[in-house]
Amino acid sequence: MQHLNSVLIVNKLRTKPVVDAIDTLLKYIHEKYPDVEIYHEDRPDIPDGVKVWHPGPNAVPIDLVITLGGDGTILHASSLFKTGAVPPVLSFSMGTLGFLLPFHIDDYTKAIESAFAGRITVLHRMRLSCSFQDSGGEHMDTQCEDWQVMNEVALHRGSSPHLNTIDVFVDGQHLTEAVSDGLIVSTPTGSTAYSLSAGGPIVHPSLSAIVLTPICPRSLSFRPLVFPSSSSITLRISERSRASAGLSMDGQVSHILSPGEAVTVRASSYPIPCINRSSITEPEEMREGEGAGPGKEDDWVRDINNLLQYNATFRSKALTRHLRS
């Protein structure tokens, strides 16, 4: 990891715990790394002692992003870098459990020291990019054209009482006509979000893949599919569809597609590098005893058991409660 000259702090709504955590982080970084510039996005609750940072093609270069909050805070941080590469992201939990939150705020000293010393490994989480076509197949200009999506792109019927009819194309070849409440195109990271709730598969985030998951399909044989990341997935609202479809990206409603219009989803060239919890440990010469070394332990395997209770039986859950009591 290169020498760090600039840090961007991204946080959720500034409740008192968040305010206290930011103040502690700022004091620590200013004292230990006085030459590092600290930035914060332009918001009414910007903390003291930082510079204002504006996203965009002419933005000040950032070497490290530090987030404080939940998974939504990391999604917001990703959205700040819509048109290019994302700096490494160091994520601190503020009492919220999530797949994207490797560190608790109490561990900030060791985590920041390791990041500045370059003793880290990163997981490059794939993102998606979108383009839009009108009913004639021509390119459409939209405000969400440049979005880089970390979790999923979802087409849904919104407030309409009618099912959507959506034609699905993979690399230009017609796959199926989907009659459903909608469709989700997700990254491996997003496979444990909306897609999972809709019955989609769980995909390891280090894989390069695109997941297509139907939302309440009319056909019981319409099952989720996993495509290579080289695929382009086009979802076109059928002319026979009785309603338009809402388009949301990472949970934010961004566009309405009318019958005949389409969105094409591809893997982005700019993944988001997330610093692994397992890589933040003492150097090898300082480690004692058994256990995996830095970067050897899989955070995802641990999280899928701790957060999702993967394959936990009634007996194992009862045993866990007994051991805790």
N, C-alpha and C positions, 0 to 999 in steps of 0.2 A: 504494500500500500504506500502511495506517495506521501511526502511530507504534507501535513495538514496546515493550511493557511486560513481556511474559512469554514465556519460551522453555521448551519441553518437549524434553528429550533422551531419545531412545529408541534403545537399542543392543542388539546381539546379546550372547551370552555373553561375559563380560568376560575375554577372553584378554589377555595382556600388551600386544599392539598396540592393542587396544580401550581398555584402561586408560590407556595413554600418550596416545592420541588424545583421550579425554575430559578428562584432566587439562590437556592443551594448550588445548582449546577453552574449558574453564571459566576458566582463567587469562586467556586472551585476552578473553573477554566481560566478565569481572569488571573487568579493567583499562580496557578501552575503553568499555564501557557499564555503569558501576557502578550505575545506577538500574534495570537490567533484572533481574527475578526469574527465576531458573532453577529448573526443576522436573524431577523424575524420577519415574517410576512406582514404586510401593512394592514393592521387591524386596530380597532379602538382600544383593545386591551394589551397593546404592545408593552413588554416590560422595559424597565429602565436599563441602561447600559448596553443596548444593542442597536444595530443599524437596521434601517428598513430595507427589505429585499423585495423586489418586484419580479415576478416570473415573466418569462418571454424570451424571445431570441436574443435580446440584448441584456439579459440578466447577468448580474455579477456571478462569476464561477463559484460553485460551492463544492467543497471537498468532502464534507460529512454532513448528513442530516440526522438530527436527534429528535425523535418523536416521544411525546408524553401523552398517554391516553389509552385508547382502545384500538381495535382493528380498524375502525373507521378513521382514526387519525392517520394511520399509515396509508390508507386509501386516498385520503386527502393529500398527503405528502406526495404520493405518486402522481396525482392530478396536477400538481404544480410544475411537473416536468413533462409536458404533453408532447413536445416536439423534438426531444433529444434524449441523450443519455442521462441516467439518474445516478447521483453519487451514492456511495454506500450508506445504508440506513441502519442506525442504531436505535432500537425500539425499547422503550421502558413502559412497563405496565403501571397504571395508576389504580390498582385494585381490580382491574378487569381481566378476566380470562379470555384468551384468544389464541388462534394458531399463529398469529403474526407478532406475538409479544414475547420475545425470548427472555427479557430481563425485567426483574422487579426494580423499582426506583431505588431501593435500599442498596443495590449492588452497583450504583453508578460509578464509584471510585475505580473499582477493578475493571469495569467495562470500558470506561473512557481511557484509562491508562493503557489498556491493551490495544484499543483502537489507534491511539496516537503513536504507540510503539510498533504498530504493524503486526502484532501477534493475533491475527484474526483470520478466519475463513468466512467466505460469503456464499450464500445460496442465491444464484441468479434466478429470480422468479419471473417466469415468462409473462409478458403483457400482450394485449390484443390491440389492433388498430382497425378503424372502420372507414369505409367509403360508401357513398349513397348514390343510387341511380333512380331516375324518374321512370315514368311508365314507358318511355321510348328507349330506355336503356342508356340515356345520356347521364353524364356526371351531374350530381346535384351539389350545390354549395350549401353547407349548413354550418351552424356555429359549433357543432360537436365534431367536425371533420377531423381535427387533429388530436382528439382524445386518445390517450394511451390507457387501456383498461386493464386493471390488475386482477379483478375477479371474474366479471361476466358482462356480457351483453345480453339483454333479455327483451324479447318482443312479447307483448302481452295485450289482452283485450281491454285492460283498464276498467273503466266504469260501464262498458258495454255489456248487455246481458247475453250477447251472441258470441259463439265460439269464433275464433279466427281461422281462416283458411290460408295456409302459408305454403308456398312451393319452396322446397329446399333443393339447392344445387351444390354439388361438391366438385370443385375444379371445373365448373361449367357444365357438368353432367347432372341431369335431373335425378334426384334421389327419391323423393316422395312428395306427396301432397299431405300436409299435416293439418288435421282439423282438431283443434285443441284450445286450451286457454292461452297458449303461447309456447315459445321455444326459448331455451337458454343456450347460449354458446359461452363456454367457460374455459378458463385456464386451469391447469392442475391446482394452482393455489385456490381458485374459486370452486374447485370440486367439493370442498368442505363447507361451502356457503349455500347460496340459494339452490344451486344444482343438487346438492345433497338432500335438501328438504323436498325436492321434486322427484327424488328417487334415483338420482344419478350416481355413478360410481365414485369411489374415493381414489384419487390419482396422486402418486407421490410428486411433490412440487419440483423435483429435479428433472422430471421427464419433460420432453418437448412434445406436447400433445394438445389437441383441441377437443373438448367434450361437447357433444350435442345432446341436450336433455329436453324431452317434451314436458310441458306443464299440463297435467290432467288431460291426456289425449283421449279422443273418442274411441280409437282402436286400442284394444288390449295388447296387440302384437307390436305396437310402436315402442321399442325399447331404446334406451340411451346408447349412443355410439361414441367411440373414441377414434379420432383421426390423427394422422401425423401433423406436426406443426407446419409442414410445407403446404398443407391444404388451404384452399380458400373456400369459405362457407358463405353462400349467398341465400338470404331469406327474402323472398319476394311475396308481398301480400297479393293473393290471388284476386283476379278481377271478379271472381264469384264470392269473395269474402263479403259478409254482410256488414262489416264494420272496419274502421281503421284500426291500427295497432299502435300502442304506445311503445316507445323504445327507451329503455333505461340502461345506463352504463354505470356499474358499481353502485347501484341503488339510487342514482340520480336521474330523474325523468328529463330527457333531453330533446326528444323529437317525436313527432307523430307521422307515421307512414300510412298513406292512403292506398287503396287498391291499385295495383300496378307498380307501386314504388318498392324499392328493395334496399337492403343493406348488405354489404359484403364484409366479412370479418376475416382477418388474417393475423398471423403472428407478427407482433411488432419487432422491429430491429433493436429495440431498446428495453431489455428486461430491467427489473429493479433488484439491485444487489442488497440482500438483507444479511446482516452480520449474525452468524450463528452463536447461540448461547454456549454450545459445547466447545467453541474455539477460545472462549475467554477463560483461560486458566493460567496458572503460574507457568513460567518457562520449564522445559523438561528437566533441567538440572535442579529445580526447586520442588519437583513433584515427588511425593513419597507414596509407597503402597501400590495397590493394584488399581485397575480401572483404565478406561479408555483415555488416550492422550488427546490433546487439542485437535479438534476437527474430526475425530474418529467416531464420536457418538452421534447418532442421528436424532436431532431434536424432534423431527416429525414422528418417529416411532414412539417416542416418549409422550408426545402430545396426543397422539391418536388414542393412546390408552388412558392418559390422565383426564383429557378433556371430553373425548367422545365416549369413554368407557367401552372401547371397542371389544365386541364379543364377550362382554361381561354377562355372566349368567346370574340368575337369582341367587344361587348359592354363593358365588364370588362376591356379589354386592353385600349380602348379609355378613359374610366373613370380614369384608372391609369395614363395615359399620362396627362389628364386634371388636376388631383390632384397634379402632379409633377410640372406643369407649373405655 
